[in-house]
Amino acid sequence: LDLLQRDFPPTTRPFAVIGERLALPEEEVLARVRRLKGPEKGRLISQISAIFDTTALGYRSTLVAVQVPQDEVDRAAAAINRHPGVSHNYQRDHTWNLWFTLAVPPDEDLETTVDALVEEAGAYPYRLFPALRVFKIGVQLDMDSASDIPPVDSGQRSHPTPALTSR
């Protein structure tokens, strides 16, 4: 798990490379990942995907809060989720009950894109909450404190990462 989250090789056969590092065949690495992955309760891996520093790539991003009538939340969320720049979309028990993050490439206007998304979702009131500074790009959990795999620091952190027991 540490290799998967900290040092995933950007190659055409990443599981073969991970297998070489662990002295395991590629098929065994894939079998282990399949056993750990999935939406079922108790699975350790929900997804494997890249996390990009969108700011470094020239993208603009924001958190968006939308007021959606309760009976229209599922339809609105489905419409918003069709945009490839939406990375998170959560329903909250509040007046502003649908929250999502959106990143757009340098040649796309962020506000125009949000306007179009919310219009497509049903033309609801919304608020933008752009990031003023980056606190983290991803979360890396120490799966084995005795591991000799060094943690990867993105250099983007503005404060130390709290221990898992911190509140």
N, C-alpha and C positions, 0 to 999 in steps of 0.2 A: 504493500500500500504506500509506503514511503516513496519508493521509486515512481509509482504511478502519479503521485501528486507533486513531487518535487523536481523530478528529472525525467519527464516523459520525452523520449527522443523524437524529434520531428523528422521521421523517415517514413518510407513507404511500408516498412514492416517493423513498427515500434515494439511489438511484443516479442519479436525475435531478438532484438537488441536487449530488451529487458531480460529475456531468458538467458542470453550470454552472460550478463552481469550476475545472474543468480545461479548459473550453472544448471539451467533447466531448459528443456526443449520448448520451442515457441508454442506448441500445442498444449503443453502443461500450463504455461502462463495464461493462455487464453481460457482454458478450462477453469482455472482458479478465479480469473476475473469474472467469468460468467456466473460462477457460484455466488460471488459477492455482489453482483450487480442486479438491480431490478427495483421495481416500485413496491415489492412485497415487504411487509413489516419485518424488521430485523436484518434487512440487507444493509451492508456497509457502504455500498457504492450506488448512488442514485443516477449519476451520469458521469461520463468522461468527455470533457470538452475543453477547448482552449479558452484562456482568459487573456484578452488583449488590453493593453493600456491605450484606450481609445484616444486620450488626449495626445499622447505621443504620435499617434497616427493622423492627427489633425481633426478628429471627430469632435463634435459637441454633444454633450449629454445632459440630461436633466431627470429629476424625479417629478412625476406628474400625479396630482391628486384630482380625482374626478367625483362629482356628485351624480350618482346613478340611482334611479328608482330601484328598489330592492328586486322587483319582479323582472327587471331588465339587465341585471348584473351579468348573468351568464352570456347573453347575446352580446353585450357591450365588450366584455372581456375577450370573447372569441374574435370579434372584429379587430380589436387592438392587437391581439396576439398574432394576427396574420402579418404584421409588419416585421421584417427581419431585424430591425434595430431594437425591438422590445426584448429585454433580457429577463425581467421579473414582472409579475403582475399578481397582486394580492388583493383580496377583499378584506376590508376592515369593518368592524362594528362601530361606525362613526358616520357623521353627515358626509364627510369626504370618504366614501367607502370603497373606492377602487384606486389603487396606487400602483403605478408601473414606472419602470425606468426605460428611457429611450436614448439611443445614441444614433447620430446621423453623420454621414461622411461630410468632408469639407465642402463639397459642391451642393449640399442640400441645406436649406434653411430650417433650423430647429423649430422655430415658432410656427412656421407655415406647415411643417410636417405634423406637429401636435394638433393644430387647427383641423387639418384634414382627417387625422385619426379620430379625434373626438367627434367630428361631424359624421364620419362613417359609423361610429359607434352609437350615435343617437343625438348628438348636439347637446351635450350636458355642460354645466359650469365646470371649470377646471382651474387649477393653480399650478404654476411651475415652481420647482424648487431646485435650481441648478446647484451643483456642488461648488462650494467656495474653496475647498481644498480636498485633496485625496487622503483618506486615512488608510485604505488598504485596496489592493487589487484582487486579492484572493485570500482564502483561508487555507493554511496548511497545518494539519493536526499531526503531532508527533505520535505515531502509532507504536513506536518502540523506543523508549528513552535510551536504550543501550545501543541504538543504531549508530553505525559509523558513517551514515549518509549525512553530509552537512546540510543544514537548512539553506534554502535559496531565498535571499532577501531582494525584493524588487527595487529597493531604494526609494519607494514611494511613501513609506510609512511616516506619519507625522508624530506618532507616539508609539510607545512600546506595545506589543501585542499582549493583552491580559492573559493570565493563566485561565484555563478552562473553568476553574472553580471561582473566579472573580465574578462579582455581580456589578 
